[in-house]
């Protein structure tokens, strides 16, 4: 297996208390996703608490 066959992804959980500012949290998640893209990650996945 060569190094070029590896792909790297980022999984974002993003579970917050109900009283958090969800607009701010969404902006933060988007900023993390943009940074991951700039750093060369191959994919970004947003997990769900009920999908486990």
C-alpha positions in Angstrom: 0.0 0.0 0.0 1.4 3.4 -0.9 1.0 6.7 0.9 -1.0 8.0 -2.1 -3.8 5.5 -1.5 -4.6 6.8 1.9 -7.5 9.3 2.3 -8.2 11.3 5.4 -11.5 12.6 6.7 -12.8 14.6 9.6 -15.9 13.7 11.6 -17.6 16.5 13.4 -19.9 15.6 16.2 -21.4 19.0 17.1 -23.8 18.2 19.9 -24.5 21.2 22.1 -26.9 22.0 25.0 -30.2 23.4 23.9 -29.6 26.8 25.3 -26.4 27.4 23.3 -26.5 29.9 20.5 -27.0 27.5 17.5 -26.3 30.2 14.9 -22.9 30.7 16.5 -22.3 27.0 16.7 -23.2 26.5 13.1 -20.8 29.2 12.1 -18.1 27.5 14.1 -18.8 24.1 12.4 -18.6 25.8 9.0 -15.3 27.4 9.9 -13.9 24.0 11.0 -15.1 22.5 7.7 -13.5 25.3 5.6 -10.2 24.8 7.5 -10.3 21.0 7.0 -10.8 21.6 3.3 -7.9 24.1 3.2 -5.7 21.5 5.0 -6.4 18.9 2.4 -8.9 16.6 4.1 -10.6 14.3 1.6 -14.0 14.3 3.3 -16.0 15.8 6.2 -18.8 13.8 8.0 -21.3 15.3 10.4 -22.4 12.6 12.9 -25.8 12.3 14.6 -26.3 11.2 18.2 -29.1 8.8 17.1 -27.1 7.2 14.3 -24.7 5.4 16.7 
